[in-house]
Amino acid sequence: MSELSIIVTGDVIVAKPFSSNPDPNLHKFADILRATDVAITNLEIVTPGEDRHPSTVFHGIPLYTETAILDELRWIGFDLYGVANNHALDYGVDGLRNTMDELDRRGMPYAGVGRTLSEARARATSRPGDTRLR
């Protein structure tokens, strides 16, 4: 029987690029993530795009980041992203839709949300461009 290594982290909230950070601890963390078969995190931010407007329903501080941060998260070694959380609609349906579009564009599998209810309920699978989850 083969062994499967999985790492699951908590919420990831990133506001600025970090891949150029020379901190050896960051690179050790990246090495650990990349060495696992599957590294999962909760994407506690959305990438609503340049024309972003926070939702009119206030439930706390709206969290967003630039789309380039998704590339940083892929760089560090995450393979699967949970998106269903209390910040998913911080920038409304359009913000969430843009986040899904950007994840899809990069081939980054995610779970918990979708453009339809059945898509949101479906298991995460590899999307075009993904090279790790199969």
Rosetta constraint file for C-alpha pairs under 8 A:
AtomPair CA 4 CA 36 HARMONIC 7.98 0.50
AtomPair CA 4 CA 37 HARMONIC 6.25 0.50
AtomPair CA 5 CA 36 HARMONIC 5.19 0.50
AtomPair CA 5 CA 37 HARMONIC 5.17 0.50
AtomPair CA 5 CA 38 HARMONIC 6.59 0.50
AtomPair CA 6 CA 36 HARMONIC 5.96 0.50
AtomPair CA 6 CA 37 HARMONIC 5.99 0.50
AtomPair CA 6 CA 38 HARMONIC 4.89 0.50
AtomPair CA 6 CA 39 HARMONIC 5.80 0.50
AtomPair CA 6 CA 40 HARMONIC 7.72 0.50
AtomPair CA 7 CA 33 HARMONIC 7.16 0.50
AtomPair CA 7 CA 36 HARMONIC 6.95 0.50
AtomPair CA 7 CA 38 HARMONIC 6.42 0.50
AtomPair CA 7 CA 39 HARMONIC 4.71 0.50
AtomPair CA 7 CA 40 HARMONIC 6.13 0.50
AtomPair CA 8 CA 39 HARMONIC 5.93 0.50
AtomPair CA 8 CA 40 HARMONIC 4.69 0.50
AtomPair CA 8 CA 41 HARMONIC 5.84 0.50
AtomPair CA 9 CA 39 HARMONIC 7.90 0.50
AtomPair CA 9 CA 40 HARMONIC 6.28 0.50
AtomPair CA 9 CA 41 HARMONIC 4.94 0.50
AtomPair CA 9 CA 42 HARMONIC 7.13 0.50
AtomPair CA 10 CA 41 HARMONIC 5.93 0.50
AtomPair CA 10 CA 42 HARMONIC 5.86 0.50
AtomPair CA 11 CA 41 HARMONIC 6.46 0.50
AtomPair CA 11 CA 42 HARMONIC 4.72 0.50
AtomPair CA 11 CA 43 HARMONIC 6.16 0.50
AtomPair CA 11 CA 44 HARMONIC 5.53 0.50
AtomPair CA 12 CA 41 HARMONIC 6.72 0.50
AtomPair CA 12 CA 42 HARMONIC 5.96 0.50
AtomPair CA 12 CA 43 HARMONIC 5.44 0.50
AtomPair CA 12 CA 44 HARMONIC 5.62 0.50
AtomPair CA 12 CA 45 HARMONIC 7.50 0.50
AtomPair CA 13 CA 43 HARMONIC 7.07 0.50
AtomPair CA 13 CA 44 HARMONIC 5.68 0.50
AtomPair CA 13 CA 45 HARMONIC 5.95 0.50
AtomPair CA 13 CA 63 HARMONIC 7.98 0.50
AtomPair CA 14 CA 45 HARMONIC 7.71 0.50
AtomPair CA 14 CA 65 HARMONIC 6.98 0.50
AtomPair CA 14 CA 69 HARMONIC 7.10 0.50
AtomPair CA 15 CA 64 HARMONIC 7.70 0.50
AtomPair CA 15 CA 65 HARMONIC 5.49 0.50
AtomPair CA 15 CA 66 HARMONIC 7.53 0.50
AtomPair CA 15 CA 69 HARMONIC 7.43 0.50
AtomPair CA 16 CA 65 HARMONIC 7.78 0.50
AtomPair CA 16 CA 69 HARMONIC 6.85 0.50
AtomPair CA 17 CA 68 HARMONIC 7.73 0.50
AtomPair CA 17 CA 69 HARMONIC 6.11 0.50
AtomPair CA 17 CA 72 HARMONIC 6.40 0.50
AtomPair CA 18 CA 72 HARMONIC 6.88 0.50
AtomPair CA 19 CA 72 HARMONIC 6.26 0.50
AtomPair CA 19 CA 75 HARMONIC 7.31 0.50
AtomPair CA 19 CA 76 HARMONIC 7.39 0.50
AtomPair CA 21 CA 26 HARMONIC 7.61 0.50
AtomPair CA 22 CA 26 HARMONIC 7.74 0.50
AtomPair CA 22 CA 27 HARMONIC 7.77 0.50
AtomPair CA 23 CA 27 HARMONIC 6.81 0.50
AtomPair CA 24 CA 28 HARMONIC 6.13 0.50
AtomPair CA 25 CA 29 HARMONIC 6.15 0.50
AtomPair CA 26 CA 30 HARMONIC 6.25 0.50
AtomPair CA 27 CA 31 HARMONIC 6.10 0.50
AtomPair CA 28 CA 32 HARMONIC 6.28 0.50
AtomPair CA 29 CA 33 HARMONIC 6.29 0.50
AtomPair CA 29 CA 76 HARMONIC 7.93 0.50
AtomPair CA 30 CA 34 HARMONIC 6.05 0.50
AtomPair CA 30 CA 76 HARMONIC 4.79 0.50
AtomPair CA 30 CA 77 HARMONIC 6.00 0.50
AtomPair CA 31 CA 35 HARMONIC 6.06 0.50
AtomPair CA 31 CA 76 HARMONIC 7.92 0.50
AtomPair CA 31 CA 77 HARMONIC 7.84 0.50
AtomPair CA 32 CA 36 HARMONIC 6.62 0.50
AtomPair CA 33 CA 38 HARMONIC 7.97 0.50
AtomPair CA 33 CA 39 HARMONIC 5.94 0.50
AtomPair CA 33 CA 76 HARMONIC 7.07 0.50
AtomPair CA 33 CA 77 HARMONIC 5.12 0.50
AtomPair CA 33 CA 78 HARMONIC 6.64 0.50
AtomPair CA 34 CA 39 HARMONIC 7.73 0.50
AtomPair CA 34 CA 76 HARMONIC 7.26 0.50
AtomPair CA 34 CA 77 HARMONIC 4.77 0.50
AtomPair CA 34 CA 78 HARMONIC 7.54 0.50
AtomPair CA 37 CA 132 HARMONIC 7.99 0.50
AtomPair CA 38 CA 78 HARMONIC 7.51 0.50
AtomPair CA 38 CA 79 HARMONIC 5.92 0.50
AtomPair CA 38 CA 80 HARMONIC 7.42 0.50
AtomPair CA 38 CA 132 HARMONIC 7.99 0.50
AtomPair CA 38 CA 133 HARMONIC 7.42 0.50
AtomPair CA 39 CA 77 HARMONIC 6.90 0.50
AtomPair CA 39 CA 78 HARMONIC 4.89 0.50
AtomPair CA 39 CA 79 HARMONIC 5.21 0.50
AtomPair CA 39 CA 80 HARMONIC 6.45 0.50
AtomPair CA 40 CA 78 HARMONIC 5.87 0.50
AtomPair CA 40 CA 79 HARMONIC 5.96 0.50
AtomPair CA 40 CA 80 HARMONIC 4.75 0.50
AtomPair CA 40 CA 81 HARMONIC 5.86 0.50
AtomPair CA 40 CA 82 HARMONIC 7.53 0.50
AtomPair CA 41 CA 78 HARMONIC 6.90 0.50
AtomPair CA 41 CA 80 HARMONIC 6.57 0.50
AtomPair CA 41 CA 81 HARMONIC 5.24 0.50
AtomPair CA 41 CA 82 HARMONIC 6.20 0.50
AtomPair CA 42 CA 81 HARMONIC 5.57 0.50
AtomPair CA 42 CA 82 HARMONIC 4.48 0.50
AtomPair CA 42 CA 83 HARMONIC 6.20 0.50
AtomPair CA 43 CA 81 HARMONIC 5.87 0.50
AtomPair CA 43 CA 82 HARMONIC 5.76 0.50
AtomPair CA 43 CA 83 HARMONIC 5.33 0.50
AtomPair CA 44 CA 63 HARMONIC 7.51 0.50
AtomPair CA 44 CA 83 HARMONIC 6.94 0.50
AtomPair CA 44 CA 85 HARMONIC 6.78 0.50
AtomPair CA 44 CA 86 HARMONIC 7.89 0.50
AtomPair CA 44 CA 87 HARMONIC 6.09 0.50
AtomPair CA 44 CA 88 HARMONIC 7.30 0.50
AtomPair CA 45 CA 63 HARMONIC 5.23 0.50
AtomPair CA 45 CA 64 HARMONIC 4.98 0.50
AtomPair CA 45 CA 65 HARMONIC 6.55 0.50
AtomPair CA 45 CA 87 HARMONIC 6.35 0.50
AtomPair CA 45 CA 88 HARMONIC 7.01 0.50
AtomPair CA 46 CA 63 HARMONIC 6.67 0.50
AtomPair CA 46 CA 64 HARMONIC 4.78 0.50
AtomPair CA 46 CA 65 HARMONIC 6.33 0.50
AtomPair CA 46 CA 87 HARMONIC 7.38 0.50
AtomPair CA 46 CA 88 HARMONIC 6.35 0.50
AtomPair CA 46 CA 90 HARMONIC 7.61 0.50
AtomPair CA 46 CA 91 HARMONIC 7.65 0.50
AtomPair CA 46 CA 95 HARMONIC 6.69 0.50
AtomPair CA 46 CA 96 HARMONIC 6.44 0.50
AtomPair CA 46 CA 99 HARMONIC 5.69 0.50
AtomPair CA 47 CA 64 HARMONIC 5.62 0.50
AtomPair CA 47 CA 65 HARMONIC 5.34 0.50
AtomPair CA 47 CA 66 HARMONIC 5.72 0.50
AtomPair CA 47 CA 67 HARMONIC 5.41 0.50
AtomPair CA 47 CA 95 HARMONIC 6.54 0.50
AtomPair CA 47 CA 96 HARMONIC 7.49 0.50
AtomPair CA 47 CA 98 HARMONIC 6.51 0.50
AtomPair CA 47 CA 99 HARMONIC 4.88 0.50
AtomPair CA 47 CA 102 HARMONIC 7.73 0.50
AtomPair CA 48 CA 52 HARMONIC 5.56 0.50
AtomPair CA 48 CA 64 HARMONIC 6.91 0.50
AtomPair CA 48 CA 65 HARMONIC 7.78 0.50
AtomPair CA 48 CA 66 HARMONIC 7.90 0.50
AtomPair CA 48 CA 91 HARMONIC 6.42 0.50
AtomPair CA 48 CA 94 HARMONIC 7.04 0.50
AtomPair CA 48 CA 95 HARMONIC 3.92 0.50
AtomPair CA 48 CA 96 HARMONIC 6.65 0.50
AtomPair CA 48 CA 97 HARMONIC 7.89 0.50
AtomPair CA 48 CA 98 HARMONIC 5.46 0.50
AtomPair CA 48 CA 99 HARMONIC 6.09 0.50
AtomPair CA 49 CA 66 HARMONIC 6.97 0.50
AtomPair CA 49 CA 67 HARMONIC 7.10 0.50
AtomPair CA 49 CA 95 HARMONIC 7.21 0.50
AtomPair CA 49 CA 98 HARMONIC 6.78 0.50
AtomPair CA 52 CA 91 HARMONIC 6.74 0.50
AtomPair CA 52 CA 95 HARMONIC 7.11 0.50
AtomPair CA 53 CA 91 HARMONIC 5.83 0.50
AtomPair CA 53 CA 92 HARMONIC 7.95 0.50
AtomPair CA 54 CA 62 HARMONIC 6.56 0.50
AtomPair CA 54 CA 90 HARMONIC 5.83 0.50
AtomPair CA 54 CA 91 HARMONIC 4.36 0.50
AtomPair CA 54 CA 92 HARMONIC 6.86 0.50
AtomPair CA 55 CA 89 HARMONIC 7.08 0.50
AtomPair CA 55 CA 90 HARMONIC 5.43 0.50
AtomPair CA 55 CA 91 HARMONIC 4.80 0.50
AtomPair CA 55 CA 92 HARMONIC 5.03 0.50
AtomPair CA 62 CA 87 HARMONIC 6.81 0.50
AtomPair CA 62 CA 90 HARMONIC 5.03 0.50
AtomPair CA 62 CA 91 HARMONIC 7.28 0.50
AtomPair CA 63 CA 87 HARMONIC 6.57 0.50
AtomPair CA 63 CA 90 HARMONIC 6.59 0.50
AtomPair CA 64 CA 90 HARMONIC 7.90 0.50
AtomPair CA 65 CA 69 HARMONIC 6.77 0.50
AtomPair CA 67 CA 71 HARMONIC 7.65 0.50
AtomPair CA 67 CA 99 HARMONIC 8.00 0.50
AtomPair CA 67 CA 102 HARMONIC 7.01 0.50
AtomPair CA 68 CA 72 HARMONIC 6.80 0.50
AtomPair CA 69 CA 73 HARMONIC 6.36 0.50
AtomPair CA 70 CA 74 HARMONIC 6.31 0.50
AtomPair CA 70 CA 103 HARMONIC 7.42 0.50
AtomPair CA 71 CA 75 HARMONIC 6.01 0.50
AtomPair CA 71 CA 106 HARMONIC 7.96 0.50
AtomPair CA 72 CA 76 HARMONIC 6.26 0.50
AtomPair CA 73 CA 77 HARMONIC 6.62 0.50
AtomPair CA 73 CA 78 HARMONIC 6.07 0.50
AtomPair CA 74 CA 78 HARMONIC 5.41 0.50
AtomPair CA 74 CA 79 HARMONIC 7.01 0.50
AtomPair CA 74 CA 108 HARMONIC 7.71 0.50
AtomPair CA 79 CA 108 HARMONIC 6.92 0.50
AtomPair CA 79 CA 109 HARMONIC 6.94 0.50
AtomPair CA 79 CA 132 HARMONIC 6.85 0.50
AtomPair CA 79 CA 133 HARMONIC 6.89 0.50
AtomPair CA 80 CA 108 HARMONIC 6.82 0.50
AtomPair CA 80 CA 109 HARMONIC 5.22 0.50
AtomPair CA 80 CA 110 HARMONIC 5.49 0.50
AtomPair CA 80 CA 111 HARMONIC 7.69 0.50
AtomPair CA 80 CA 124 HARMONIC 7.92 0.50
AtomPair CA 81 CA 108 HARMONIC 7.64 0.50
AtomPair CA 81 CA 109 HARMONIC 6.38 0.50
AtomPair CA 81 CA 110 HARMONIC 4.45 0.50
AtomPair CA 81 CA 111 HARMONIC 6.36 0.50
AtomPair CA 82 CA 110 HARMONIC 5.60 0.50
AtomPair CA 82 CA 111 HARMONIC 5.04 0.50
AtomPair CA 82 CA 112 HARMONIC 6.16 0.50
AtomPair CA 83 CA 88 HARMONIC 6.45 0.50
AtomPair CA 83 CA 110 HARMONIC 6.59 0.50
AtomPair CA 83 CA 111 HARMONIC 6.12 0.50
AtomPair CA 83 CA 112 HARMONIC 5.74 0.50
AtomPair CA 83 CA 113 HARMONIC 6.26 0.50
AtomPair CA 84 CA 88 HARMONIC 6.07 0.50
AtomPair CA 84 CA 111 HARMONIC 7.27 0.50
AtomPair CA 84 CA 112 HARMONIC 4.74 0.50
AtomPair CA 84 CA 113 HARMONIC 5.70 0.50
AtomPair CA 86 CA 90 HARMONIC 7.97 0.50
AtomPair CA 88 CA 96 HARMONIC 6.08 0.50
AtomPair CA 89 CA 93 HARMONIC 6.10 0.50
AtomPair CA 89 CA 95 HARMONIC 6.92 0.50
AtomPair CA 89 CA 96 HARMONIC 6.04 0.50
AtomPair CA 90 CA 95 HARMONIC 7.49 0.50
AtomPair CA 91 CA 95 HARMONIC 4.68 0.50
AtomPair CA 91 CA 96 HARMONIC 6.94 0.50
AtomPair CA 92 CA 96 HARMONIC 6.48 0.50
AtomPair CA 93 CA 97 HARMONIC 5.97 0.50
AtomPair CA 94 CA 98 HARMONIC 6.05 0.50
AtomPair CA 95 CA 99 HARMONIC 6.24 0.50
AtomPair CA 96 CA 100 HARMONIC 6.29 0.50
AtomPair CA 97 CA 101 HARMONIC 6.14 0.50
AtomPair CA 97 CA 115 HARMONIC 7.34 0.50
AtomPair CA 98 CA 102 HARMONIC 6.13 0.50
AtomPair CA 99 CA 103 HARMONIC 6.19 0.50
AtomPair CA 100 CA 104 HARMONIC 6.00 0.50
AtomPair CA 100 CA 114 HARMONIC 7.56 0.50
AtomPair CA 101 CA 105 HARMONIC 5.98 0.50
AtomPair CA 102 CA 106 HARMONIC 6.33 0.50
AtomPair CA 103 CA 107 HARMONIC 6.18 0.50
AtomPair CA 103 CA 108 HARMONIC 5.03 0.50
AtomPair CA 103 CA 109 HARMONIC 7.05 0.50
AtomPair CA 103 CA 110 HARMONIC 7.58 0.50
AtomPair CA 104 CA 108 HARMONIC 5.95 0.50
AtomPair CA 104 CA 109 HARMONIC 7.28 0.50
AtomPair CA 104 CA 127 HARMONIC 6.65 0.50
AtomPair CA 104 CA 128 HARMONIC 7.39 0.50
AtomPair CA 105 CA 128 HARMONIC 7.88 0.50
AtomPair CA 105 CA 129 HARMONIC 8.00 0.50
AtomPair CA 106 CA 128 HARMONIC 7.90 0.50
AtomPair CA 106 CA 129 HARMONIC 6.49 0.50
AtomPair CA 106 CA 130 HARMONIC 7.54 0.50
AtomPair CA 107 CA 126 HARMONIC 7.29 0.50
AtomPair CA 107 CA 127 HARMONIC 4.99 0.50
AtomPair CA 107 CA 128 HARMONIC 5.08 0.50
AtomPair CA 107 CA 129 HARMONIC 4.44 0.50
AtomPair CA 107 CA 130 HARMONIC 4.52 0.50
AtomPair CA 108 CA 126 HARMONIC 7.64 0.50
AtomPair CA 108 CA 127 HARMONIC 6.70 0.50
AtomPair CA 108 CA 129 HARMONIC 7.82 0.50
AtomPair CA 108 CA 130 HARMONIC 6.12 0.50
AtomPair CA 109 CA 124 HARMONIC 6.01 0.50
AtomPair CA 109 CA 125 HARMONIC 6.22 0.50
AtomPair CA 109 CA 126 HARMONIC 5.81 0.50
AtomPair CA 109 CA 127 HARMONIC 6.08 0.50
AtomPair CA 109 CA 130 HARMONIC 7.49 0.50
AtomPair CA 109 CA 133 HARMONIC 8.00 0.50
AtomPair CA 110 CA 124 HARMONIC 5.72 0.50
AtomPair CA 110 CA 125 HARMONIC 7.95 0.50
AtomPair CA 111 CA 120 HARMONIC 6.94 0.50
AtomPair CA 111 CA 122 HARMONIC 7.62 0.50
AtomPair CA 111 CA 123 HARMONIC 6.54 0.50
AtomPair CA 111 CA 124 HARMONIC 5.18 0.50
AtomPair CA 112 CA 120 HARMONIC 5.20 0.50
AtomPair CA 112 CA 121 HARMONIC 6.44 0.50
AtomPair CA 112 CA 122 HARMONIC 7.91 0.50
AtomPair CA 113 CA 117 HARMONIC 7.99 0.50
AtomPair CA 113 CA 119 HARMONIC 7.15 0.50
AtomPair CA 113 CA 120 HARMONIC 4.14 0.50
AtomPair CA 113 CA 121 HARMONIC 7.35 0.50
AtomPair CA 114 CA 118 HARMONIC 7.65 0.50
AtomPair CA 114 CA 119 HARMONIC 4.85 0.50
AtomPair CA 114 CA 120 HARMONIC 4.02 0.50
AtomPair CA 114 CA 121 HARMONIC 7.77 0.50
AtomPair CA 115 CA 119 HARMONIC 6.35 0.50
AtomPair CA 115 CA 120 HARMONIC 7.00 0.50
AtomPair CA 116 CA 120 HARMONIC 6.23 0.50
AtomPair CA 117 CA 121 HARMONIC 6.19 0.50
AtomPair CA 118 CA 122 HARMONIC 6.05 0.50
AtomPair CA 125 CA 133 HARMONIC 7.20 0.50
AtomPair CA 125 CA 134 HARMONIC 7.14 0.50
AtomPair CA 126 CA 130 HARMONIC 5.83 0.50
AtomPair CA 126 CA 131 HARMONIC 7.95 0.50
AtomPair CA 126 CA 133 HARMONIC 5.59 0.50
AtomPair CA 126 CA 134 HARMONIC 5.78 0.50
